[in-house]
Amino acid sequence: MSLEIIVLAAGQGTRMRSKLPKVLHDLAGRPLLSHVLRSVRSLDPQRIHVVIGHAGSQVRAAFADARDITWVEQAQQLGTGHAVSQALPGVAADATVLVAFGDVPLVKPDSLADCIAAARAGSLAVVTADMPDPTGLGRIIRGADGRMMAIVEQRDANPEQRAISEINSGIMAAPAQMLRELLGQLGRSNEQGEFYLTDVIGLAVARGHEVEGRKVACPDDVAGVNDRSELARLERVFQLREAERLMAGGVTLRDPSRFDVRGELSAGADCVIDIDVVFEGTVVLGENVRIGSSCVVKDARIGDGAVIHAHTVIDGAIVSAGCELGPFARLRPGTELGEHVKIGNFVETKKTRLGPGTKSNHFAYLGDTTTGANCNIGAGTIMCNYDGFAKHETHLGSDVFIGSNSTLVAPVEVGDGGYVAAGSTVTMKVDAGELAVGRARQRNIGGWIPPAKRTKPTQ
């Protein structure tokens, strides 16, 4: 029996107070809907139907590269039951259908799989949870034998029903034919005048269908996002889970509550990560990597034993084993550092490959540059790679020494063992072993009087 998934993502999310559709708000660096799609894709469905409505074109544009999504438009916002019914015509008659929500980002594949298994056995299955504060959520009504009888929305519940802590997550699974039959019987006799998906529970019981409630262990797994406060809370839940995962794998976090992963992070044993470090995109850390406080690391590979000092920004770089970076260094995309390279404070690199053992300890810009091994690039060095129209490259051999406050005007090359004297402007090739001196001859002017000490002219 094939599996088809319907993800409801048509709501406006008025409590977000935003022009951005709710499902596009970020959690851990990715849209809410992206988290849900990742979970449902792991179930290997035949098709994924995403129902959109408010600002649907923005949602589609955000997932333009997703070729496995069938987009369904809900032109009128007539409730969750109506939203599912818009997608059902595209669902195979013999399929099992899972209904999920685009604003429930932490749902786990295991919880969904459990619900699907019950549906494949012929039941209507609903994912539930015990909430410490169930305010605003639909309550699960059970009979004396513990079997599910109905779901009552908060606004339609009486005081006794509102005291129930078991809530409906909204996530359910059922055979397609059963779901189609039940949706056809929905009415709108409720406070909102909408077709509630939750009403199919009572209809199923009345028609003798088996209804199962599958309760998750942690209510955060099925918590929805309705406002920015809830979004912020789930952000911390996500980050603490990531922290626990990393610590279980042998990583030391100085403070797990001050740590952010906004993408994918893998780390070897005995890494140490200080406070307020942010990881973005795809980041791979080797073993024994040490990262100081307030660093940002994005789309990077960091080799074994590397040390990243505080306030360093790494973006799109490959850092080999034993490198030392920062503090306050910036590595931009295209940077590749050989083993034991040192990049010091206020050094910026872009599209640059530095050979093993090369050092640039202070205040330098290295753009479109390649070096051999064991070069020394002095403080204040600038690689002038842009002429106003195009970028040009600078090539240094091995064992090159660049004196402080030098300017290398690309395209230019310095051969193995070449020296550039401090304060030089280099505009042509320096052959191996040569010393380049590219500065004006010093003149000392005697009897010079500073302007502040000069006699003012009479008026």
HUQUI-V925038 format. One record per backbone hydrogen bond with DSSP energy under -1.0 kcal/mol. CO is the residue of the C=O (numbers start at 1). NH is the residue of the N-H. Records with the same first field share a line. If there is no record, write none. Layout:
CO = NH ; NH
//
This chain:
2 = 96
3 = 46
4 = 98
5 = 49
6 = 100
7 = 51
8 = 102
10 = 54
13 = 16
14 = 17
21 = 24
22 = 25
23 = 33
25 = 32
27 = 30
30 = 27
31 = 35
32 = 36
33 = 37
34 = 38
35 = 39
36 = 40
37 = 41
38 = 42
40 = 43
41 = 44
47 = 5
48 = 70
49 = 7
50 = 72
51 = 9
52 = 74
53 = 56
55 = 59
56 = 60
57 = 61
58 = 62
61 = 64
63 = 66
65 = 67
70 = 50
72 = 52
76 = 78
78 = 195
79 = 83
80 = 84
81 = 85
82 = 86
84 = 88
87 = 90
88 = 91
92 = 95
95 = 176
96 = 4
97 = 174
98 = 6
99 = 172
100 = 8
101 = 104
103 = 225
108 = 112
109 = 113
110 = 114
111 = 115
112 = 116
113 = 117
114 = 118
115 = 119
116 = 120
118 = 123
119 = 122
124 = 212
125 = 173
126 = 214
127 = 169
128 = 216
129 = 167
134 = 137
138 = 168
139 = 152
141 = 149 ; 150
143 = 146
147 = 143
150 = 141
152 = 139
153 = 156
154 = 157
158 = 162
161 = 164
165 = 131
166 = 140
167 = 129
171 = 127
172 = 99
173 = 125
174 = 97
175 = 179
176 = 180
177 = 181
178 = 182
179 = 183
180 = 184
182 = 185
183 = 186
188 = 190
195 = 81
197 = 200
198 = 201
199 = 203
200 = 204
201 = 205
202 = 206
203 = 207
204 = 209
205 = 208
210 = 124
212 = 126
214 = 128
218 = 221
219 = 222
227 = 231
228 = 232
229 = 233
230 = 234
231 = 235
232 = 236
233 = 237
234 = 238
235 = 239
236 = 240
237 = 241
238 = 242
239 = 243
240 = 244
241 = 245
242 = 246
243 = 247
244 = 248
246 = 251
247 = 250
250 = 270
252 = 273
255 = 258
258 = 276
260 = 279
262 = 281
264 = 283
266 = 285
269 = 288
271 = 252
272 = 291
273 = 254
275 = 294
277 = 260
278 = 297
279 = 262
280 = 299
281 = 264
283 = 266
284 = 302
285 = 268
286 = 268
287 = 305
289 = 272
290 = 308
291 = 274
293 = 311
295 = 278
296 = 314
297 = 280
298 = 316
300 = 284
301 = 319
302 = 286
303 = 306
304 = 322
306 = 290
307 = 325
308 = 292
310 = 328
312 = 296
313 = 331
314 = 298
316 = 334
317 = 301
318 = 337
319 = 303
320 = 323
321 = 340
323 = 307
324 = 343
325 = 309
328 = 346
329 = 313
330 = 349
331 = 315
332 = 335
333 = 351
335 = 318
336 = 354
337 = 320
338 = 341
339 = 357
341 = 324
342 = 360
343 = 326
344 = 347
345 = 363
347 = 330
348 = 366
349 = 332
350 = 368
352 = 336
353 = 371
354 = 338
355 = 358
356 = 374
358 = 342
359 = 377
360 = 344
363 = 380
364 = 348
365 = 383
366 = 350
368 = 394
369 = 353
370 = 396
373 = 399
375 = 359
376 = 402
378 = 381
379 = 405
381 = 365
382 = 408
383 = 385
384 = 410
385 = 392
390 = 387
393 = 412
394 = 370
395 = 414
397 = 372
398 = 417
400 = 376
401 = 420
402 = 378
404 = 423
406 = 382
407 = 426
408 = 384
412 = 395
413 = 430
414 = 397
415 = 418
416 = 433
418 = 401
419 = 436
420 = 403
421 = 424
424 = 407
426 = 409
430 = 415
431 = 434
434 = 419
436 = 421
438 = 425
450 = 453
451 = 454
//
